[in-house]
Amino acid sequence: MAFRLAVGLGNSPSRYEGTRHNVGMAALGRIAGMYQAKFSLNKYCAAYLSKANVCGKDVVFAAAQGYMNESGVNIANILRFLKIDISETIVFYDDITIQRGSFKISEGGSSGGHNGVENIIARCGNSFARVRIGLGGKTFKEMDLADYVLGGLSDDEKASFEASLPKLKDAFEMICSKGLVAAQNAFNRK
């Protein structure tokens, strides 16, 4: 099935901008910008939407308003408004189990303890493509996970994120043009 929607997960209030938990939303925004896609707020689905032609296919980019833990509610509204199925959706989000500066492409499976993904599975189903962007583990083992993911990116983390963007864009284009399996084979190698 063709992918028609790309969503970046995060917390939309401005106080969360630049946090680890918002790297999915940040990556989506940066990739959309590479296509000169301009976001505007759509009041009917409470999300910022933009559209671009990606490898000959129209793709909608979406950043929902609200909070990470309500991602499924927010995405359900976007899907309903656009008349798109969850199986036509690529979701970008943060993952602490993946090394910083890396990412992994997948579909299905568990939420891995990610509350936003858990809410998407509960509200929309589990047949969406995933681009899991690596944060690496917590700075200190004793550190609270919420404090870690809601903390701001360090200069080194920002540099790693910036360096990963061209490869993320290439992976996104391959998912859209050649499909999920081709992209997994090309980009999930160590």
C-alpha positions as CSV (number, residue, x, y, z in Angstrom):
1,M,0.0,0.0,0.0
2,A,1.2,3.5,-0.8
3,F,2.1,5.9,2.1
4,R,0.1,9.1,2.0
5,L,0.6,10.6,5.4
6,A,3.7,11.2,7.5
7,V,3.3,12.2,11.2
8,G,5.9,13.5,13.6
9,L,5.2,12.8,17.3
10,G,5.8,15.3,20.0
11,N,4.3,17.7,22.5
12,S,3.1,20.8,20.7
13,P,3.2,23.4,23.5
14,S,6.3,25.6,22.9
15,R,7.9,24.8,26.2
16,Y,8.7,21.3,24.8
17,E,10.4,22.6,21.6
18,G,14.0,21.2,21.5
19,T,13.3,18.3,23.8
20,R,14.3,14.7,23.2
21,H,10.7,13.6,23.1
22,N,10.0,16.0,20.2
23,V,12.7,14.7,17.8
24,G,10.0,12.9,15.7
25,M,8.1,16.2,15.2
26,A,11.4,18.1,14.5
27,A,12.6,15.5,12.0
28,L,9.3,15.6,10.1
29,G,9.3,19.4,10.0
30,R,12.9,19.5,8.7
31,I,12.1,16.9,6.0
32,A,9.0,18.7,5.0
33,G,11.1,21.9,4.7
34,M,13.4,20.1,2.3
35,Y,10.4,19.9,-0.1
36,Q,9.5,23.5,0.6
37,A,6.3,22.3,2.2
38,K,4.6,25.0,4.3
39,F,2.6,24.0,7.4
40,S,-0.7,25.7,8.3
41,L,-3.1,24.9,11.2
42,N,-6.1,22.9,10.2
43,K,-8.9,23.6,12.7
44,Y,-10.9,20.6,11.6
45,C,-8.3,18.0,12.7
46,A,-6.3,20.2,15.2
47,A,-3.0,19.7,13.4
48,Y,-0.5,21.5,11.3
49,L,-0.6,20.1,7.8
50,S,1.4,20.5,4.6
51,K,1.6,18.6,1.4
52,A,4.4,17.8,-1.0
53,N,5.2,15.7,-4.0
54,V,7.6,13.0,-2.8
55,C,9.1,10.8,-5.6
56,G,6.0,11.4,-7.7
57,K,3.5,10.8,-4.9
58,D,1.5,13.4,-2.9
59,V,2.3,13.0,0.8
60,V,0.7,15.0,3.6
61,F,2.9,15.9,6.5
62,A,1.2,16.4,9.9
63,A,2.1,17.6,13.3
64,A,-0.8,17.2,15.7
65,Q,-1.6,19.8,18.4
66,G,-1.6,18.4,21.9
67,Y,0.5,16.0,23.9
68,M,2.6,12.9,23.1
69,N,0.5,10.6,25.3
70,E,-2.6,11.5,23.3
71,S,-1.0,10.8,19.9
72,G,-3.6,8.2,19.0
73,V,-6.5,10.5,19.6
74,N,-4.7,13.2,17.5
75,I,-3.8,10.9,14.7
76,A,-7.3,9.4,14.6
77,N,-8.6,13.0,14.0
78,I,-6.1,13.5,11.1
79,L,-6.9,10.2,9.5
80,R,-10.7,10.9,9.7
81,F,-10.3,14.3,8.2
82,L,-8.0,13.2,5.3
83,K,-9.9,9.9,4.8
84,I,-6.6,8.0,5.1
85,D,-6.1,4.6,6.7
86,I,-3.5,4.0,9.4
87,S,-1.8,1.5,7.1
88,E,-1.0,4.5,4.8
89,T,0.9,6.3,7.5
90,I,4.5,6.7,8.5
91,V,5.1,7.8,12.1
92,F,8.4,9.5,13.2
93,Y,9.2,9.3,16.9
94,D,12.0,9.1,19.5
95,D,13.4,5.8,20.8
96,I,15.8,5.5,23.7
97,T,16.8,1.9,22.7
98,I,18.5,3.1,19.5
99,Q,21.9,4.7,19.5
100,R,21.9,8.5,19.1
101,G,22.4,9.6,15.5
102,S,20.8,6.3,14.2
103,F,17.3,5.3,13.3
104,K,15.4,2.1,12.5
105,I,12.5,1.5,10.1
106,S,9.8,-1.0,11.2
107,E,6.1,-1.8,11.1
108,G,3.9,-3.4,13.8
109,G,5.2,-4.9,17.0
110,S,4.8,-3.5,20.5
111,S,5.0,0.1,21.6
112,G,8.3,-0.6,23.3
113,G,7.0,1.3,26.3
114,H,6.5,4.5,24.3
115,N,3.2,6.1,25.5
116,G,2.5,7.9,22.3
117,V,2.9,4.8,20.2
118,E,0.8,2.8,22.7
119,N,-2.0,5.4,22.3
120,I,-1.8,5.1,18.5
121,I,-2.0,1.3,18.6
122,A,-5.0,1.5,21.0
123,R,-6.9,4.2,19.0
124,C,-5.9,3.5,15.3
125,G,-4.4,0.1,15.0
126,N,-0.9,-1.2,14.6
127,S,-0.3,-1.3,10.8
128,F,1.6,1.9,10.4
129,A,5.2,2.3,9.3
130,R,7.6,3.6,12.0
131,V,10.8,5.6,11.8
132,R,12.3,5.3,15.3
133,I,14.9,8.0,15.9
134,G,17.6,7.1,18.3
135,L,18.1,9.1,21.5
136,G,20.4,6.6,23.2
137,G,20.1,5.7,26.9
138,K,19.6,7.9,29.8
139,T,22.6,10.0,31.0
140,F,22.5,8.4,34.4
141,K,20.8,5.1,35.2
142,E,19.0,6.6,38.2
143,M,17.6,9.4,36.1
144,D,13.8,9.4,35.7
145,L,12.8,8.5,32.2
146,A,10.3,11.4,31.9
147,D,13.0,13.9,33.0
148,Y,15.3,12.5,30.3
149,V,12.9,12.5,27.4
150,L,11.5,15.9,28.3
151,G,15.0,17.4,28.7
152,G,16.5,19.6,26.1
153,L,18.9,18.2,23.5
154,S,22.6,18.9,24.3
155,D,24.8,20.5,21.7
156,D,26.2,17.0,20.9
157,E,22.7,15.6,20.5
158,K,21.7,18.5,18.3
159,A,24.8,17.9,16.1
160,S,24.0,14.1,15.8
161,F,20.4,14.9,14.9
162,E,21.4,17.4,12.2
163,A,23.9,14.9,10.8
164,S,21.2,12.2,10.6
165,L,18.7,14.4,8.6
166,P,20.0,13.7,5.0
167,K,19.9,9.9,5.6
168,L,16.4,10.2,7.3
169,K,15.2,12.1,4.2
170,D,16.7,9.4,1.9
171,A,15.0,6.6,4.0
172,F,11.7,8.5,3.9
173,E,11.9,8.8,0.1
174,M,12.7,5.1,-0.3
175,I,9.7,4.2,1.9
176,C,7.5,6.3,-0.3
177,S,8.9,5.2,-3.6
178,K,10.0,1.6,-3.2
179,G,8.1,0.5,-0.1
180,L,8.9,-0.4,3.5
181,V,10.8,-3.6,3.0
182,A,13.2,-2.0,0.5
183,A,13.8,0.8,3.0
184,Q,14.3,-1.6,5.9
185,N,16.8,-3.6,3.8
186,A,18.8,-0.5,2.8
187,F,18.8,1.4,6.1
188,N,18.4,-1.0,9.0
189,R,21.8,-2.6,8.4
190,K,24.4,-2.0,11.1
